[in-house]
Amino acid sequence: MPRIYFISDMHLGATYFPDPLEWEKRVVRFLDSIAGDADELYMLGDVLDYWYEYRNVAPRGFIRFFGALARMADSGVKIHWFIGNHDIWLFDYLRNEIGVEVVDGYVVRDIIGKRFFLTHGDGVGKLKPTFRFLRAMFRSKFCQKLYAAIHPRWTIAFAHGWSKSSRGYSPDDVPAFEGEENEPLVVFSKEYLRDVDPTIDYFVYGHRHILLDLPISPEGTRVIILGDWIYHFSYGVFDGETFSLHTFKE
């Protein structure tokens, strides 16, 4: 029986984790646990809390994680890495070194007879003007060149500081689903299903850090939000018949 795995929002390397290395090791243990039966792995963004690829050097860290991905890829597992709003500057290094498919934006893809809409989730639906501006600026080739010209000792510290101020970590502050009408990804999915493509079976997202499996049509179309590896340690599995959400327990 085929096994397609989905995971998002690990935010590896985040300085707000009590022990960033242990967070990474936990993700690696999960990857090792599925390596034997996974056919494909979809990572839907914010895999790394920060990453910037320079032309001739790679940032330090993530050795265990990249090694686990390389072992999976070398064994024949197809790995797809969707860019999120934290790992925006993912270019060709990991694609060339490991063999992952890097996706910026969204794809509609047939997987074992079902139609999937896949994306991180930060770029769909109605975006706040400030977020839209920042998103466009971060993806600007000109701005990327300017950023690359600044010494990493400044840019890395700045990026981690920004991330920590925008989210942080508190064990008592778990994001929660606040209803269909208040969830932007659900609203967008319903509109897309109605106005663009009524054949979608699954909309699968990261970004929101909540666990959600919600039917949105009489035909059984579902919105899946994968949770995260800050609070939930969650992932999705599709076996050709059903899509199910799980939490990783050791």
C-alpha positions as CSV (number, residue, x, y, z in Angstrom):
1,M,0.0,0.0,0.0
2,P,1.4,3.4,-1.0
3,R,2.3,5.9,1.7
4,I,2.5,9.7,1.0
5,Y,3.6,11.8,4.0
6,F,2.9,15.5,4.6
7,I,4.6,17.7,7.2
8,S,5.0,21.4,7.7
9,D,6.2,24.2,10.1
10,M,9.1,22.5,11.8
11,H,10.8,25.9,12.1
12,L,14.1,24.1,12.6
13,G,16.9,26.3,14.1
14,A,14.4,28.7,15.8
15,T,16.2,30.5,18.7
16,Y,13.0,30.5,20.7
17,F,13.1,26.7,21.2
18,P,14.3,25.7,24.6
19,D,16.7,23.2,22.9
20,P,16.9,23.7,19.1
21,L,19.1,20.7,18.6
22,E,16.7,18.4,20.4
23,W,13.9,19.8,18.2
24,E,15.9,18.9,15.1
25,K,16.7,15.4,16.5
26,R,13.0,14.7,17.0
27,V,12.2,15.6,13.4
28,V,15.1,13.3,12.3
29,R,13.7,10.4,14.4
30,F,10.4,10.9,12.7
31,L,12.0,10.9,9.2
32,D,13.9,7.7,10.1
33,S,10.7,6.1,11.3
34,I,8.9,6.6,8.0
35,A,11.9,6.1,5.6
36,G,11.1,2.4,5.1
37,D,7.6,2.8,3.9
38,A,7.3,6.4,2.4
39,D,6.9,6.7,-1.3
40,E,6.8,10.5,-1.2
41,L,7.3,13.3,1.4
42,Y,5.7,16.7,1.0
43,M,7.1,19.4,3.3
44,L,4.7,22.3,3.1
45,G,6.9,25.2,4.1
46,D,8.6,26.8,7.1
47,V,10.7,23.7,7.4
48,L,13.6,26.0,8.6
49,D,13.0,29.0,10.7
50,Y,15.5,30.9,8.6
51,W,17.6,30.0,5.6
52,Y,19.5,32.1,3.0
53,E,21.6,30.4,0.3
54,Y,24.7,32.3,-0.8
55,R,26.3,31.5,-4.1
56,N,29.3,29.7,-2.7
57,V,28.6,29.0,1.0
58,A,25.9,27.3,3.0
59,P,24.7,28.4,6.4
60,R,25.8,26.3,9.3
61,G,23.5,23.8,11.1
62,F,20.8,21.2,10.1
63,I,23.4,18.5,9.4
64,R,21.3,15.7,10.9
65,F,18.2,16.9,9.2
66,F,19.8,17.3,5.7
67,G,21.4,13.9,6.2
68,A,18.1,12.2,6.9
69,L,16.6,13.8,3.8
70,A,19.6,12.7,1.7
71,R,19.2,9.1,3.0
72,M,15.5,9.1,2.1
73,A,16.1,10.6,-1.4
74,D,19.0,8.1,-2.1
75,S,16.6,5.3,-1.2
76,G,14.1,6.4,-3.8
77,V,11.7,8.6,-1.7
78,K,10.5,11.6,-3.7
79,I,10.8,14.7,-1.6
80,H,9.0,18.0,-2.3
81,W,9.9,21.2,-0.4
82,F,7.4,24.0,-0.6
83,I,8.8,27.4,0.3
84,G,7.1,29.1,3.3
85,N,7.4,32.6,4.6
86,H,10.4,31.7,6.8
87,D,12.4,29.6,4.3
88,I,11.8,31.9,1.4
89,W,15.4,32.1,0.2
90,L,15.7,28.4,-0.8
91,F,17.3,28.3,-4.2
92,D,19.2,25.4,-5.8
93,Y,21.6,24.2,-3.2
94,L,19.4,21.5,-1.6
95,R,17.8,20.7,-4.9
96,N,21.3,19.9,-6.3
97,E,22.8,18.3,-3.2
98,I,19.9,16.2,-2.1
99,G,17.5,16.0,-5.0
100,V,14.4,17.6,-3.5
101,E,11.9,19.3,-5.6
102,V,11.6,23.0,-4.5
103,V,8.2,24.6,-5.1
104,D,7.4,28.3,-4.6
105,G,3.7,28.9,-4.6
106,Y,1.1,26.2,-5.1
107,V,0.5,23.2,-7.2
108,V,-2.6,21.2,-8.1
109,R,-1.4,17.6,-8.4
110,D,-3.0,14.2,-8.9
111,I,-1.8,11.8,-6.3
112,I,-2.9,8.1,-6.5
113,G,-6.2,9.1,-8.2
114,K,-7.1,12.1,-5.9
115,R,-6.7,15.7,-6.8
116,F,-4.7,17.8,-4.3
117,F,-4.2,21.6,-3.9
118,L,-0.9,22.0,-2.1
119,T,0.8,25.1,-0.8
120,H,2.3,26.5,2.4
121,G,-0.7,28.9,2.8
122,D,0.9,32.3,3.3
123,G,0.2,33.5,-0.3
124,V,-3.4,32.5,-0.8
125,G,-6.6,34.3,0.1
126,K,-6.9,37.9,1.2
127,L,-3.6,39.2,2.5
128,K,-3.0,42.2,4.7
129,P,-1.4,45.0,2.7
130,T,1.7,45.1,5.0
131,F,2.2,41.3,4.7
132,R,1.7,41.5,0.9
133,F,4.3,44.2,0.7
134,L,6.8,42.3,2.8
135,R,6.2,39.1,0.8
136,A,6.8,40.9,-2.5
137,M,9.9,42.5,-1.1
138,F,11.4,39.3,0.2
139,R,10.9,37.7,-3.2
140,S,12.3,40.6,-5.2
141,K,15.6,39.6,-7.0
142,F,16.9,43.1,-6.5
143,C,16.3,43.0,-2.7
144,Q,17.8,39.5,-2.5
145,K,21.0,40.8,-4.1
146,L,21.1,43.7,-1.7
147,Y,20.5,41.4,1.3
148,A,23.2,39.0,0.1
149,A,25.7,41.8,0.1
150,I,25.3,42.3,3.9
151,H,27.6,40.2,6.1
152,P,25.8,37.1,7.5
153,R,26.8,38.0,11.0
154,W,24.2,40.8,10.7
155,T,21.5,39.3,8.6
156,I,21.3,36.0,10.5
157,A,21.0,37.7,13.8
158,F,18.4,40.1,12.4
159,A,16.3,37.3,10.9
160,H,16.3,35.2,14.1
161,G,15.4,38.3,16.1
162,W,12.5,39.1,13.8
163,S,11.2,35.5,14.0
164,K,11.4,35.4,17.7
165,S,9.5,38.7,18.1
166,S,6.7,37.6,15.7
167,R,6.0,34.2,17.2
168,G,8.2,33.0,20.1
169,Y,7.3,29.9,22.0
170,S,5.0,29.3,25.0
171,P,3.7,25.9,26.0
172,D,0.4,27.5,27.0
173,D,-0.1,29.4,23.8
174,V,-1.2,26.7,21.3
175,P,-2.9,28.2,18.2
176,A,-6.6,27.2,18.0
177,F,-9.2,26.9,15.2
178,E,-11.8,29.7,15.5
179,G,-14.4,28.5,13.1
180,E,-14.9,28.1,9.3
181,E,-15.8,31.8,8.7
182,N,-12.8,33.0,10.6
183,E,-10.2,30.7,9.0
184,P,-8.7,32.4,5.9
185,L,-7.5,29.1,4.4
186,V,-11.0,27.5,4.7
187,V,-12.6,30.6,3.1
188,F,-10.1,30.6,0.3
189,S,-10.6,26.8,-0.3
190,K,-14.4,27.2,-0.6
191,E,-14.0,30.0,-3.1
192,Y,-11.4,28.1,-5.2
193,L,-13.6,25.0,-5.2
194,R,-16.6,27.0,-6.3
195,D,-15.0,29.4,-8.8
196,V,-11.9,27.7,-10.1
197,D,-11.7,24.0,-9.8
198,P,-14.6,21.9,-8.4
199,T,-12.5,18.7,-8.8
200,I,-10.2,19.2,-5.9
201,D,-10.4,16.4,-3.3
202,Y,-8.0,17.8,-0.7
203,F,-6.7,21.2,0.1
204,V,-3.5,20.7,2.2
205,Y,-1.8,23.6,4.0
206,G,0.7,24.5,6.6
207,H,1.3,28.0,7.9
208,R,-1.5,28.3,10.4
209,H,-0.1,26.0,13.1
210,I,-3.4,24.4,13.8
211,L,-4.6,20.8,13.2
212,L,-7.6,20.7,11.0
213,D,-9.5,18.1,8.9
214,L,-12.7,19.7,7.7
215,P,-15.1,18.6,5.0
216,I,-16.2,21.6,2.9
217,S,-18.5,20.0,0.2
218,P,-21.2,17.4,-0.2
219,E,-18.8,15.5,-2.4
220,G,-16.3,15.1,0.4
221,T,-13.7,17.7,-0.4
222,R,-11.6,18.4,2.7
223,V,-9.4,21.1,4.0
224,I,-6.3,19.8,5.8
225,I,-4.1,22.0,7.9
226,L,-1.1,20.0,9.1
227,G,-0.4,21.6,12.5
228,D,3.3,22.1,13.3
229,W,6.4,20.8,15.1
230,I,6.3,23.5,17.8
231,Y,3.3,22.3,19.7
232,H,1.7,19.4,17.8
233,F,4.5,17.3,16.3
234,S,2.0,16.3,13.7
235,Y,1.9,15.0,10.1
236,G,-0.5,13.7,7.5
237,V,-0.6,10.4,5.6
238,F,-2.4,9.5,2.4
239,D,-2.6,5.9,1.4
240,G,-4.6,6.2,-1.8
241,E,-7.9,5.8,0.0
242,T,-7.9,8.1,3.0
243,F,-6.0,11.1,4.4
244,S,-5.3,11.0,8.1
245,L,-3.6,13.3,10.6
246,H,-1.3,11.9,13.3
247,T,1.0,13.0,16.0
248,F,4.5,11.6,16.4
249,K,4.9,9.7,19.6
250,E,8.1,8.0,20.6
